[in-house]
Amino acid sequence: QVTFLRRTSVLDRLSGPLCDAVCDDHGSAQLLHELARANVLLHPLDRTDRWFRYHRLLAQMLQAQLER
């Protein structure tokens, strides 16, 4: 999950298909829902829970790790 978080931290908005494309993987929609339920500073952007956004501080921390 940490690798997923780092790779997707560069995105302003997250969706399952978009994260699948960035990570060259599948199952991102389910992972996003699990992270949101676990309260991992992931905010839903719509009522259908299709689009999400990381909390700004989390995104900044993950991007710093990605740069290293």
Predicted model as a PDB file, atoms N, CA, C, CB and O in Angstrom, pLDDT in the B-factor column:
MODEL        1                                                                  
ATOM      1  N   GLN A   1       0.809  -1.193   0.000  1.00 84.00           N  
ATOM      2  CA  GLN A   1       0.000   0.000   0.000  1.00 84.00           C  
ATOM      3  C   GLN A   1       0.856   1.261   0.000  1.00 84.00           C  
ATOM      4  CB  GLN A   1      -0.923  -0.004   1.190  1.00 84.00           C  
ATOM      5  O   GLN A   1       0.455   2.273  -0.575  1.00 84.00           O  
ATOM      6  N   VAL A   2       2.011   1.222   0.624  1.00 89.00           N  
ATOM      7  CA  VAL A   2       2.868   2.402   0.670  1.00 89.00           C  
ATOM      8  C   VAL A   2       3.338   2.768  -0.732  1.00 89.00           C  
ATOM      9  CB  VAL A   2       4.075   2.161   1.595  1.00 89.00           C  
ATOM     10  O   VAL A   2       3.367   3.949  -1.078  1.00 89.00           O  
ATOM     11  N   THR A   3       3.701   1.798  -1.535  1.00 92.00           N  
ATOM     12  CA  THR A   3       4.115   2.064  -2.910  1.00 92.00           C  
ATOM     13  C   THR A   3       2.971   2.693  -3.690  1.00 92.00           C  
ATOM     14  CB  THR A   3       4.585   0.770  -3.599  1.00 92.00           C  
ATOM     15  O   THR A   3       3.183   3.640  -4.448  1.00 92.00           O  
ATOM     16  N   PHE A   4       1.774   2.180  -3.513  1.00 95.00           N  
ATOM     17  CA  PHE A   4       0.588   2.740  -4.165  1.00 95.00           C  
ATOM     18  C   PHE A   4       0.401   4.195  -3.745  1.00 95.00           C  
ATOM     19  CB  PHE A   4      -0.674   1.911  -3.819  1.00 95.00           C  
ATOM     20  O   PHE A   4       0.160   5.057  -4.590  1.00 95.00           O  
ATOM     21  N   LEU A   5       0.508   4.472  -2.458  1.00 94.00           N  
ATOM     22  CA  LEU A   5       0.336   5.834  -1.956  1.00 94.00           C  
ATOM     23  C   LEU A   5       1.367   6.777  -2.561  1.00 94.00           C  
ATOM     24  CB  LEU A   5       0.436   5.858  -0.431  1.00 94.00           C  
ATOM     25  O   LEU A   5       1.028   7.881  -2.986  1.00 94.00           O  
ATOM     26  N   ARG A   6       2.602   6.352  -2.601  1.00 94.00           N  
ATOM     27  CA  ARG A   6       3.660   7.205  -3.154  1.00 94.00           C  
ATOM     28  C   ARG A   6       3.420   7.493  -4.630  1.00 94.00           C  
ATOM     29  CB  ARG A   6       5.032   6.546  -2.967  1.00 94.00           C  
ATOM     30  O   ARG A   6       3.473   8.645  -5.063  1.00 94.00           O  
ATOM     31  N   ARG A   7       3.156   6.448  -5.396  1.00 94.00           N  
ATOM     32  CA  ARG A   7       2.987   6.622  -6.846  1.00 94.00           C  
ATOM     33  C   ARG A   7       1.799   7.504  -7.191  1.00 94.00           C  
ATOM     34  CB  ARG A   7       2.824   5.275  -7.517  1.00 94.00           C  
ATOM     35  O   ARG A   7       1.856   8.279  -8.145  1.00 94.00           O  
ATOM     36  N   THR A   8       0.745   7.393  -6.437  1.00 96.00           N  
ATOM     37  CA  THR A   8      -0.466   8.145  -6.755  1.00 96.00           C  
ATOM     38  C   THR A   8      -0.495   9.522  -6.101  1.00 96.00           C  
ATOM     39  CB  THR A   8      -1.678   7.362  -6.330  1.00 96.00           C  
ATOM     40  O   THR A   8      -1.409  10.305  -6.362  1.00 96.00           O  
ATOM     41  N   SER A   9       0.484   9.828  -5.261  1.00 95.00           N  
ATOM     42  CA  SER A   9       0.499  11.115  -4.567  1.00 95.00           C  
ATOM     43  C   SER A   9       0.685  12.288  -5.522  1.00 95.00           C  
ATOM     44  CB  SER A   9       1.599  11.129  -3.527  1.00 95.00           C  
ATOM     45  O   SER A   9       0.398  13.427  -5.155  1.00 95.00           O  
ATOM     46  N   VAL A  10       1.153  12.036  -6.726  1.00 94.00           N  
ATOM     47  CA  VAL A  10       1.352  13.110  -7.701  1.00 94.00           C  
ATOM     48  C   VAL A  10       0.040  13.529  -8.369  1.00 94.00           C  
ATOM     49  CB  VAL A  10       2.353  12.671  -8.764  1.00 94.00           C  
ATOM     50  O   VAL A  10       0.003  14.531  -9.083  1.00 94.00           O  
ATOM     51  N   LEU A  11      -1.018  12.782  -8.146  1.00 96.00           N  
ATOM     52  CA  LEU A  11      -2.316  13.081  -8.761  1.00 96.00           C  
ATOM     53  C   LEU A  11      -3.113  14.039  -7.882  1.00 96.00           C  
ATOM     54  CB  LEU A  11      -3.119  11.781  -9.000  1.00 96.00           C  
ATOM     55  O   LEU A  11      -3.124  13.908  -6.658  1.00 96.00           O  
ATOM     56  N   ASP A  12      -3.776  14.999  -8.513  1.00 95.00           N  
ATOM     57  CA  ASP A  12      -4.641  15.918  -7.761  1.00 95.00           C  
ATOM     58  C   ASP A  12      -5.926  15.231  -7.336  1.00 95.00           C  
ATOM     59  CB  ASP A  12      -4.967  17.161  -8.598  1.00 95.00           C  
ATOM     60  O   ASP A  12      -6.438  15.467  -6.241  1.00 95.00           O  
ATOM     61  N   ARG A  13      -6.440  14.382  -8.206  1.00 96.00           N  
ATOM     62  CA  ARG A  13      -7.658  13.621  -7.930  1.00 96.00           C  
ATOM     63  C   ARG A  13      -7.374  12.154  -8.231  1.00 96.00           C  
ATOM     64  CB  ARG A  13      -8.875  14.151  -8.779  1.00 96.00           C  
ATOM     65  O   ARG A  13      -6.616  11.831  -9.145  1.00 96.00           O  
ATOM     66  N   LEU A  14      -7.985  11.282  -7.458  1.00 97.00           N  
ATOM     67  CA  LEU A  14      -7.738   9.845  -7.593  1.00 97.00           C  
ATOM     68  C   LEU A  14      -9.027   9.129  -7.948  1.00 97.00           C  
ATOM     69  CB  LEU A  14      -7.142   9.263  -6.296  1.00 97.00           C  
ATOM     70  O   LEU A  14     -10.084   9.425  -7.390  1.00 97.00           O  
ATOM     71  N   SER A  15      -8.940   8.200  -8.865  1.00 97.00           N  
ATOM     72  CA  SER A  15     -10.033   7.274  -9.153  1.00 97.00           C  
ATOM     73  C   SER A  15      -9.404   5.913  -9.399  1.00 97.00           C  
ATOM     74  CB  SER A  15     -10.898   7.746 -10.390  1.00 97.00           C  
ATOM     75  O   SER A  15      -8.207   5.818  -9.671  1.00 97.00           O  
ATOM     76  N   GLY A  16     -10.191   4.879  -9.307  1.00 97.00           N  
ATOM     77  CA  GLY A  16      -9.663   3.539  -9.523  1.00 97.00           C  
ATOM     78  C   GLY A  16      -8.983   3.384 -10.870  1.00 97.00           C  
ATOM     79  O   GLY A  16      -7.829   2.958 -10.922  1.00 97.00           O  
ATOM     80  N   PRO A  17      -9.671   3.720 -11.980  1.00 97.00           N  
ATOM     81  CA  PRO A  17      -9.044   3.553 -13.295  1.00 97.00           C  
ATOM     82  C   PRO A  17      -7.790   4.420 -13.482  1.00 97.00           C  
ATOM     83  CB  PRO A  17     -10.048   3.882 -14.381  1.00 97.00           C  
ATOM     84  O   PRO A  17      -6.816   3.980 -14.092  1.00 97.00           O  
ATOM     85  N   LEU A  18      -7.816   5.631 -12.964  1.00 97.00           N  
ATOM     86  CA  LEU A  18      -6.645   6.504 -13.094  1.00 97.00           C  
ATOM     87  C   LEU A  18      -5.461   5.939 -12.322  1.00 97.00           C  
ATOM     88  CB  LEU A  18      -6.969   7.921 -12.597  1.00 97.00           C  
ATOM     89  O   LEU A  18      -4.341   5.922 -12.831  1.00 97.00           O  
ATOM     90  N   CYS A  19      -5.699   5.481 -11.106  1.00 97.00           N  
ATOM     91  CA  CYS A  19      -4.623   4.890 -10.304  1.00 97.00           C  
ATOM     92  C   CYS A  19      -4.124   3.592 -10.929  1.00 97.00           C  
ATOM     93  CB  CYS A  19      -5.103   4.631  -8.868  1.00 97.00           C  
ATOM     94  O   CYS A  19      -2.926   3.308 -10.889  1.00 97.00           O  
ATOM     95  N   ASP A  20      -5.020   2.806 -11.502  1.00 98.00           N  
ATOM     96  CA  ASP A  20      -4.604   1.587 -12.212  1.00 98.00           C  
ATOM     97  C   ASP A  20      -3.627   1.939 -13.331  1.00 98.00           C  
ATOM     98  CB  ASP A  20      -5.837   0.838 -12.789  1.00 98.00           C  
ATOM     99  O   ASP A  20      -2.622   1.255 -13.523  1.00 98.00           O  
ATOM    100  N   ALA A  21      -3.928   3.012 -14.070  1.00 97.00           N  
ATOM    101  CA  ALA A  21      -3.067   3.416 -15.181  1.00 97.00           C  
ATOM    102  C   ALA A  21      -1.710   3.902 -14.677  1.00 97.00           C  
ATOM    103  CB  ALA A  21      -3.745   4.514 -16.008  1.00 97.00           C  
ATOM    104  O   ALA A  21      -0.676   3.554 -15.248  1.00 97.00           O  
ATOM    105  N   VAL A  22      -1.706   4.693 -13.627  1.00 96.00           N  
ATOM    106  CA  VAL A  22      -0.454   5.234 -13.088  1.00 96.00           C  
ATOM    107  C   VAL A  22       0.418   4.121 -12.505  1.00 96.00           C  
ATOM    108  CB  VAL A  22      -0.747   6.294 -12.010  1.00 96.00           C  
ATOM    109  O   VAL A  22       1.638   4.125 -12.665  1.00 96.00           O  
ATOM    110  N   CYS A  23      -0.220   3.177 -11.833  1.00 96.00           N  
ATOM    111  CA  CYS A  23       0.523   2.098 -11.167  1.00 96.00           C  
ATOM    112  C   CYS A  23       0.732   0.885 -12.067  1.00 96.00           C  
ATOM    113  CB  CYS A  23      -0.204   1.669  -9.907  1.00 96.00           C  
ATOM    114  O   CYS A  23       1.421  -0.062 -11.688  1.00 96.00           O  
ATOM    115  N   ASP A  24       0.136   0.914 -13.258  1.00 94.00           N  
ATOM    116  CA  ASP A  24       0.199  -0.230 -14.173  1.00 94.00           C  
ATOM    117  C   ASP A  24      -0.212  -1.504 -13.446  1.00 94.00           C  
ATOM    118  CB  ASP A  24       1.621  -0.383 -14.765  1.00 94.00           C  
ATOM    119  O   ASP A  24       0.488  -2.517 -13.479  1.00 94.00           O  
ATOM    120  N   ASP A  25      -1.356  -1.427 -12.796  1.00 94.00           N  
ATOM    121  CA  ASP A  25      -1.870  -2.517 -11.964  1.00 94.00           C  
ATOM    122  C   ASP A  25      -3.385  -2.509 -12.064  1.00 94.00           C  
ATOM    123  CB  ASP A  25      -1.403  -2.376 -10.471  1.00 94.00           C  
ATOM    124  O   ASP A  25      -3.949  -1.777 -12.877  1.00 94.00           O  
ATOM    125  N   HIS A  26      -4.036  -3.301 -11.262  1.00 95.00           N  
ATOM    126  CA  HIS A  26      -5.495  -3.295 -11.202  1.00 95.00           C  
ATOM    127  C   HIS A  26      -5.934  -3.432  -9.745  1.00 95.00           C  
ATOM    128  CB  HIS A  26      -6.095  -4.442 -12.073  1.00 95.00           C  
ATOM    129  O   HIS A  26      -5.146  -3.817  -8.882  1.00 95.00           O  
ATOM    130  N   GLY A  27      -7.187  -3.115  -9.487  1.00 96.00           N  
ATOM    131  CA  GLY A  27      -7.705  -3.212  -8.127  1.00 96.00           C  
ATOM    132  C   GLY A  27      -7.592  -1.934  -7.325  1.00 96.00           C  
ATOM    133  O   GLY A  27      -7.819  -1.940  -6.115  1.00 96.00           O  
ATOM    134  N   SER A  28      -7.246  -0.843  -7.975  1.00 97.00           N  
ATOM    135  CA  SER A  28      -7.060   0.417  -7.255  1.00 97.00           C  
ATOM    136  C   SER A  28      -8.361   0.948  -6.662  1.00 97.00           C  
ATOM    137  CB  SER A  28      -6.463   1.457  -8.180  1.00 97.00           C  
ATOM    138  O   SER A  28      -8.345   1.540  -5.583  1.00 97.00           O  
ATOM    139  N   ALA A  29      -9.475   0.751  -7.337  1.00 96.00           N  
ATOM    140  CA  ALA A  29     -10.755   1.245  -6.815  1.00 96.00           C  
ATOM    141  C   ALA A  29     -11.041   0.625  -5.451  1.00 96.00           C  
ATOM    142  CB  ALA A  29     -11.909   0.929  -7.801  1.00 96.00           C  
ATOM    143  O   ALA A  29     -11.440   1.319  -4.517  1.00 96.00           O  
ATOM    144  N   GLN A  30     -10.835  -0.671  -5.345  1.00 95.00           N  
ATOM    145  CA  GLN A  30     -11.057  -1.355  -4.069  1.00 95.00           C  
ATOM    146  C   GLN A  30     -10.096  -0.843  -3.005  1.00 95.00           C  
ATOM    147  CB  GLN A  30     -10.898  -2.873  -4.236  1.00 95.00           C  
ATOM    148  O   GLN A  30     -10.487  -0.632  -1.856  1.00 95.00           O  
ATOM    149  N   LEU A  31      -8.852  -0.645  -3.386  1.00 95.00           N  
ATOM    150  CA  LEU A  31      -7.854  -0.139  -2.436  1.00 95.00           C  
ATOM    151  C   LEU A  31      -8.213   1.267  -1.962  1.00 95.00           C  
ATOM    152  CB  LEU A  31      -6.455  -0.139  -3.076  1.00 95.00           C  
ATOM    153  O   LEU A  31      -8.069   1.573  -0.778  1.00 95.00           O  
ATOM    154  N   LEU A  32      -8.673   2.118  -2.861  1.00 95.00           N  
ATOM    155  CA  LEU A  32      -9.082   3.465  -2.468  1.00 95.00           C  
ATOM    156  C   LEU A  32     -10.226   3.415  -1.459  1.00 95.00           C  
ATOM    157  CB  LEU A  32      -9.499   4.279  -3.701  1.00 95.00           C  
ATOM    158  O   LEU A  32     -10.232   4.168  -0.485  1.00 95.00           O  
ATOM    159  N   HIS A  33     -11.191   2.533  -1.692  1.00 93.00           N  
ATOM    160  CA  HIS A  33     -12.316   2.393  -0.763  1.00 93.00           C  
ATOM    161  C   HIS A  33     -11.832   1.888   0.602  1.00 93.00           C  
ATOM    162  CB  HIS A  33     -13.379   1.429  -1.345  1.00 93.00           C  
ATOM    163  O   HIS A  33     -12.306   2.355   1.638  1.00 93.00           O  
ATOM    164  N   GLU A  34     -10.904   0.950   0.606  1.00 92.00           N  
ATOM    165  CA  GLU A  34     -10.357   0.441   1.870  1.00 92.00           C  
ATOM    166  C   GLU A  34      -9.603   1.533   2.622  1.00 92.00           C  
ATOM    167  CB  GLU A  34      -9.426  -0.755   1.610  1.00 92.00           C  
ATOM    168  O   GLU A  34      -9.733   1.652   3.840  1.00 92.00           O  
ATOM    169  N   LEU A  35      -8.820   2.323   1.906  1.00 91.00           N  
ATOM    170  CA  LEU A  35      -8.074   3.406   2.534  1.00 91.00           C  
ATOM    171  C   LEU A  35      -9.028   4.461   3.106  1.00 91.00           C  
ATOM    172  CB  LEU A  35      -7.109   4.049   1.521  1.00 91.00           C  
ATOM    173  O   LEU A  35      -8.798   4.982   4.197  1.00 91.00           O  
ATOM    174  N   ALA A  36     -10.080   4.767   2.378  1.00 89.00           N  
ATOM    175  CA  ALA A  36     -11.058   5.748   2.861  1.00 89.00           C  
ATOM    176  C   ALA A  36     -11.752   5.232   4.118  1.00 89.00           C  
ATOM    177  CB  ALA A  36     -12.101   6.064   1.766  1.00 89.00           C  
ATOM    178  O   ALA A  36     -11.960   5.986   5.069  1.00 89.00           O  
ATOM    179  N   ARG A  37     -12.111   3.945   4.122  1.00 89.00           N  
ATOM    180  CA  ARG A  37     -12.749   3.367   5.305  1.00 89.00           C  
ATOM    181  C   ARG A  37     -11.804   3.330   6.492  1.00 89.00           C  
ATOM    182  CB  ARG A  37     -13.247   1.964   5.002  1.00 89.00           C  
ATOM    183  O   ARG A  37     -12.242   3.445   7.637  1.00 89.00           O  
ATOM    184  N   ALA A  38     -10.501   3.171   6.230  1.00 91.00           N  
ATOM    185  CA  ALA A  38      -9.499   3.121   7.298  1.00 91.00           C  
ATOM    186  C   ALA A  38      -9.099   4.524   7.759  1.00 91.00           C  
ATOM    187  CB  ALA A  38      -8.259   2.354   6.823  1.00 91.00           C  
ATOM    188  O   ALA A  38      -8.253   4.679   8.639  1.00 91.00           O  
ATOM    189  N   ASN A  39      -9.710   5.531   7.161  1.00 85.00           N  
ATOM    190  CA  ASN A  39      -9.471   6.922   7.534  1.00 85.00           C  
ATOM    191  C   ASN A  39      -8.003   7.316   7.353  1.00 85.00           C  
ATOM    192  CB  ASN A  39      -9.897   7.155   8.980  1.00 85.00           C  
ATOM    193  O   ASN A  39      -7.374   7.844   8.271  1.00 85.00           O  
ATOM    194  N   VAL A  40      -7.467   7.051   6.156  1.00 85.00           N  
ATOM    195  CA  VAL A  40      -6.066   7.318   5.841  1.00 85.00           C  
ATOM    196  C   VAL A  40      -5.925   8.680   5.153  1.00 85.00           C  
ATOM    197  CB  VAL A  40      -5.489   6.197   4.944  1.00 85.00           C  
ATOM    198  O   VAL A  40      -5.237   8.799   4.139  1.00 85.00           O  
ATOM    199  N   LEU A  41      -6.578   9.701   5.705  1.00 91.00           N  
ATOM    200  CA  LEU A  41      -6.486  11.054   5.165  1.00 91.00           C  
ATOM    201  C   LEU A  41      -6.794  11.108   3.674  1.00 91.00           C  
ATOM    202  CB  LEU A  41      -5.107  11.617   5.420  1.00 91.00           C  
ATOM    203  O   LEU A  41      -6.121  11.793   2.902  1.00 91.00           O  
ATOM    204  N   LEU A  42      -7.810  10.380   3.299  1.00 92.00           N  
ATOM    205  CA  LEU A  42      -8.285  10.324   1.921  1.00 92.00           C  
ATOM    206  C   LEU A  42      -9.719  10.832   1.933  1.00 92.00           C  
ATOM    207  CB  LEU A  42      -8.188   8.863   1.319  1.00 92.00           C  
ATOM    208  O   LEU A  42     -10.569  10.283   2.633  1.00 92.00           O  
ATOM    209  N   HIS A  43      -9.988  11.878   1.163  1.00 90.00           N  
ATOM    210  CA  HIS A  43     -11.300  12.512   1.184  1.00 90.00           C  
ATOM    211  C   HIS A  43     -12.076  12.192  -0.091  1.00 90.00           C  
ATOM    212  CB  HIS A  43     -11.159  14.029   1.355  1.00 90.00           C  
ATOM    213  O   HIS A  43     -11.554  12.385  -1.188  1.00 90.00           O  
ATOM    214  N   PRO A  44     -13.309  11.708   0.031  1.00 91.00           N  
ATOM    215  CA  PRO A  44     -14.131  11.502  -1.172  1.00 91.00           C  
ATOM    216  C   PRO A  44     -14.511  12.858  -1.759  1.00 91.00           C  
ATOM    217  CB  PRO A  44     -15.413  10.666  -0.843  1.00 91.00           C  
ATOM    218  O   PRO A  44     -14.773  13.808  -1.020  1.00 91.00           O  
ATOM    219  N   LEU A  45     -14.541  12.946  -3.084  1.00 94.00           N  
ATOM    220  CA  LEU A  45     -14.888  14.179  -3.770  1.00 94.00           C  
ATOM    221  C   LEU A  45     -16.282  14.152  -4.368  1.00 94.00           C  
ATOM    222  CB  LEU A  45     -13.891  14.457  -4.843  1.00 94.00           C  
ATOM    223  O   LEU A  45     -16.772  15.176  -4.845  1.00 94.00           O  
ATOM    224  N   ASP A  46     -16.922  12.999  -4.349  1.00 94.00           N  
ATOM    225  CA  ASP A  46     -18.270  12.899  -4.885  1.00 94.00           C  
ATOM    226  C   ASP A  46     -19.088  11.938  -4.030  1.00 94.00           C  
ATOM    227  CB  ASP A  46     -18.243  12.437  -6.359  1.00 94.00           C  
ATOM    228  O   ASP A  46     -18.548  11.237  -3.175  1.00 94.00           O  
ATOM    229  N   ARG A  47     -20.361  11.914  -4.266  1.00 93.00           N  
ATOM    230  CA  ARG A  47     -21.261  11.071  -3.456  1.00 93.00           C  
ATOM    231  C   ARG A  47     -21.165   9.590  -3.808  1.00 93.00           C  
ATOM    232  CB  ARG A  47     -22.697  11.532  -3.629  1.00 93.00           C  
ATOM    233  O   ARG A  47     -21.611   8.740  -3.037  1.00 93.00           O  
ATOM    234  N   THR A  48     -20.596   9.280  -4.947  1.00 91.00           N  
ATOM    235  CA  THR A  48     -20.490   7.880  -5.358  1.00 91.00           C  
ATOM    236  C   THR A  48     -19.169   7.247  -4.950  1.00 91.00           C  
ATOM    237  CB  THR A  48     -20.660   7.768  -6.850  1.00 91.00           C  
ATOM    238  O   THR A  48     -18.926   6.073  -5.229  1.00 91.00           O  
ATOM    239  N   ASP A  49     -18.315   8.025  -4.289  1.00 89.00           N  
ATOM    240  CA  ASP A  49     -16.980   7.544  -3.882  1.00 89.00           C  
ATOM    241  C   ASP A  49     -16.181   7.005  -5.066  1.00 89.00           C  
ATOM    242  CB  ASP A  49     -17.113   6.453  -2.816  1.00 89.00           C  
ATOM    243  O   ASP A  49     -15.493   5.990  -4.961  1.00 89.00           O  
ATOM    244  N   ARG A  50     -16.288   7.701  -6.184  1.00 95.00           N  
ATOM    245  CA  ARG A  50     -15.493   7.327  -7.351  1.00 95.00           C  
ATOM    246  C   ARG A  50     -14.202   8.144  -7.396  1.00 95.00           C  
ATOM    247  CB  ARG A  50     -16.306   7.531  -8.649  1.00 95.00           C  
ATOM    248  O   ARG A  50     -13.166   7.654  -7.845  1.00 95.00           O  
ATOM    249  N   TRP A  51     -14.273   9.395  -6.927  1.00 96.00           N  
ATOM    250  CA  TRP A  51     -13.117  10.284  -6.933  1.00 96.00           C  
ATOM    251  C   TRP A  51     -12.725  10.648  -5.511  1.00 96.00           C  
ATOM    252  CB  TRP A  51     -13.409  11.550  -7.747  1.00 96.00           C  
ATOM    253  O   TRP A  51     -13.576  10.893  -4.655  1.00 96.00           O  
ATOM    254  N   PHE A  52     -11.414  10.678  -5.277  1.00 96.00           N  
ATOM    255  CA  PHE A  52     -10.872  10.972  -3.953  1.00 96.00           C  
ATOM    256  C   PHE A  52      -9.725  11.965  -4.090  1.00 96.00           C  
ATOM    257  CB  PHE A  52     -10.394   9.673  -3.245  1.00 96.00           C  
ATOM    258  O   PHE A  52      -9.241  12.244  -5.187  1.00 96.00           O  
ATOM    259  N   ARG A  53      -9.307  12.489  -2.945  1.00 96.00           N  
ATOM    260  CA  ARG A  53      -8.126  13.348  -2.884  1.00 96.00           C  
ATOM    261  C   ARG A  53      -7.424  13.066  -1.567  1.00 96.00           C  
ATOM    262  CB  ARG A  53      -8.505  14.871  -3.016  1.00 96.00           C  
ATOM    263  O   ARG A  53      -8.068  12.893  -0.532  1.00 96.00           O  
ATOM    264  N   TYR A  54      -6.087  13.022  -1.617  1.00 95.00           N  
ATOM    265  CA  TYR A  54      -5.319  12.887  -0.387  1.00 95.00           C  
ATOM    266  C   TYR A  54      -5.335  14.209   0.361  1.00 95.00           C  
ATOM    267  CB  TYR A  54      -3.868  12.443  -0.682  1.00 95.00           C  
ATOM    268  O   TYR A  54      -5.415  15.274  -0.250  1.00 95.00           O  
ATOM    269  N   HIS A  55      -5.261  14.138   1.675  1.00 93.00           N  
ATOM    270  CA  HIS A  55      -5.063  15.347   2.472  1.00 93.00           C  
ATOM    271  C   HIS A  55      -3.750  15.973   2.016  1.00 93.00           C  
ATOM    272  CB  HIS A  55      -5.049  15.032   4.025  1.00 93.00           C  
ATOM    273  O   HIS A  55      -2.792  15.261   1.715  1.00 93.00           O  
ATOM    274  N   ARG A  56      -3.705  17.285   1.965  1.00 93.00           N  
ATOM    275  CA  ARG A  56      -2.538  17.989   1.424  1.00 93.00           C  
ATOM    276  C   ARG A  56      -1.233  17.607   2.124  1.00 93.00           C  
ATOM    277  CB  ARG A  56      -2.748  19.483   1.532  1.00 93.00           C  
ATOM    278  O   ARG A  56      -0.214  17.414   1.462  1.00 93.00           O  
ATOM    279  N   LEU A  57      -1.253  17.498   3.446  1.00 93.00           N  
ATOM    280  CA  LEU A  57      -0.022  17.155   4.174  1.00 93.00           C  
ATOM    281  C   LEU A  57       0.449  15.739   3.855  1.00 93.00           C  
ATOM    282  CB  LEU A  57      -0.242  17.296   5.681  1.00 93.00           C  
ATOM    283  O   LEU A  57       1.649  15.495   3.723  1.00 93.00           O  
ATOM    284  N   LEU A  58      -0.489  14.815   3.733  1.00 93.00           N  
ATOM    285  CA  LEU A  58      -0.123  13.449   3.363  1.00 93.00           C  
ATOM    286  C   LEU A  58       0.480  13.425   1.959  1.00 93.00           C  
ATOM    287  CB  LEU A  58      -1.354  12.517   3.436  1.00 93.00           C  
ATOM    288  O   LEU A  58       1.501  12.777   1.733  1.00 93.00           O  
ATOM    289  N   ALA A  59      -0.140  14.121   1.032  1.00 93.00           N  
ATOM    290  CA  ALA A  59       0.373  14.157  -0.343  1.00 93.00           C  
ATOM    291  C   ALA A  59       1.781  14.745  -0.382  1.00 93.00           C  
ATOM    292  CB  ALA A  59      -0.567  14.976  -1.248  1.00 93.00           C  
ATOM    293  O   ALA A  59       2.650  14.226  -1.082  1.00 93.00           O  
ATOM    294  N   GLN A  60       2.010  15.821   0.363  1.00 94.00           N  
ATOM    295  CA  GLN A  60       3.337  16.441   0.394  1.00 94.00           C  
ATOM    296  C   GLN A  60       4.394  15.491   0.959  1.00 94.00           C  
ATOM    297  CB  GLN A  60       3.298  17.726   1.223  1.00 94.00           C  
ATOM    298  O   GLN A  60       5.504  15.401   0.434  1.00 94.00           O  
ATOM    299  N   MET A  61       4.040  14.793   2.023  1.00 95.00           N  
ATOM    300  CA  MET A  61       4.980  13.846   2.629  1.00 95.00           C  
ATOM    301  C   MET A  61       5.298  12.717   1.649  1.00 95.00           C  
ATOM    302  CB  MET A  61       4.401  13.268   3.946  1.00 95.00           C  
ATOM    303  O   MET A  61       6.460  12.340   1.496  1.00 95.00           O  
ATOM    304  N   LEU A  62       4.275  12.178   0.985  1.00 94.00           N  
ATOM    305  CA  LEU A  62       4.478  11.086   0.044  1.00 94.00           C  
ATOM    306  C   LEU A  62       5.301  11.541  -1.153  1.00 94.00           C  
ATOM    307  CB  LEU A  62       3.136  10.529  -0.422  1.00 94.00           C  
ATOM    308  O   LEU A  62       6.153  10.794  -1.633  1.00 94.00           O  
ATOM    309  N   GLN A  63       5.064  12.746  -1.641  1.00 93.00           N  
ATOM    310  CA  GLN A  63       5.833  13.262  -2.764  1.00 93.00           C  
ATOM    311  C   GLN A  63       7.296  13.480  -2.388  1.00 93.00           C  
ATOM    312  CB  GLN A  63       5.224  14.564  -3.262  1.00 93.00           C  
ATOM    313  O   GLN A  63       8.182  13.266  -3.216  1.00 93.00           O  
ATOM    314  N   ALA A  64       7.556  13.895  -1.171  1.00 94.00           N  
ATOM    315  CA  ALA A  64       8.933  14.050  -0.701  1.00 94.00           C  
ATOM    316  C   ALA A  64       9.629  12.706  -0.664  1.00 94.00           C  
ATOM    317  CB  ALA A  64       8.966  14.704   0.687  1.00 94.00           C  
ATOM    318  O   ALA A  64      10.797  12.598  -1.039  1.00 94.00           O  
ATOM    319  N   GLN A  65       8.921  11.678  -0.214  1.00 92.00           N  
ATOM    320  CA  GLN A  65       9.492  10.326  -0.194  1.00 92.00           C  
ATOM    321  C   GLN A  65       9.752   9.843  -1.609  1.00 92.00           C  
ATOM    322  CB  GLN A  65       8.555   9.346   0.539  1.00 92.00           C  
ATOM    323  O   GLN A  65      10.763   9.191  -1.870  1.00 92.00           O  
ATOM    324  N   LEU A  66       8.850  10.156  -2.516  1.00 88.00           N  
ATOM    325  CA  LEU A  66       8.988   9.731  -3.907  1.00 88.00           C  
ATOM    326  C   LEU A  66      10.214  10.384  -4.554  1.00 88.00           C  
ATOM    327  CB  LEU A  66       7.712  10.079  -4.704  1.00 88.00           C  
ATOM    328  O   LEU A  66      10.921   9.754  -5.341  1.00 88.00           O  
ATOM    329  N   GLU A  67      10.452  11.633  -4.219  1.00 89.00           N  
ATOM    330  CA  GLU A  67      11.610  12.343  -4.776  1.00 89.00           C  
ATOM    331  C   GLU A  67      12.929  11.743  -4.303  1.00 89.00           C  
ATOM    332  CB  GLU A  67      11.555  13.819  -4.399  1.00 89.00           C  
ATOM    333  O   GLU A  67      13.922  11.750  -5.029  1.00 89.00           O  
ATOM    334  N   ARG A  68      12.928  11.217  -3.062  1.00 87.00           N  
ATOM    335  CA  ARG A  68      14.162  10.600  -2.555  1.00 87.00           C  
ATOM    336  C   ARG A  68      14.344   9.302  -3.241  1.00 87.00           C  
ATOM    337  CB  ARG A  68      14.135  10.404  -1.029  1.00 87.00           C  
ATOM    338  O   ARG A  68      15.318   8.597  -2.979  1.00 87.00           O  
TER     339      ARG A  68                                                      
ENDMDL                                                                          
END                                                                             
